Amino acid sequence: MVAPISPFTATPPGTSARCRAVQGFTLIELMVVVAVIAILAALAIPSYYRYMLRANRAAAEAVMLDMSSAQERYMIDSRQYTTSNALLGYGALPDTVSPNYTIAVATSSGPPPSYTITATPIGNQTRDSGCGTLKLGSNGSKTASGTSTTCWKR
């Protein structure tokens, strides 16, 4: 007959103290987990920042293209281009663009009349040194001040 387990005994009858379940983690196991997390973070964080820079740049490009369309509509109505963002429907830039870029419009009376829309990075977006300042011309030219050739989405 097996003796009943008493709540006051350290180990159940028939087992030795060596067979008890180990509780907690060893320092080595904890350090391995910390090392794995550090390696994953070292890979993920720079990738995340590049993604954010690219997303912010795409938002600015979309606004610039929309401003270009508005500029052409304004030209049809007024027979001239405007330097006013407000007259193009952008009294204030969208929240996705304003913390990262300032957008300005410059015109030339020609002949032929033309305009250039310039997006200058500010804040954290200045880390986007590969592309830098973006420009969109009235002739459809898309340029960037950086050395990268993939700044504008085609």
Summary of the structure (lengths in Angstrom):
residues: 154
radius of gyration: 31.1
end to end distance: 82.9
largest distance: 109.4
contacts: 355
relative contact order: 0.11
helix: 39%
strand: 15%
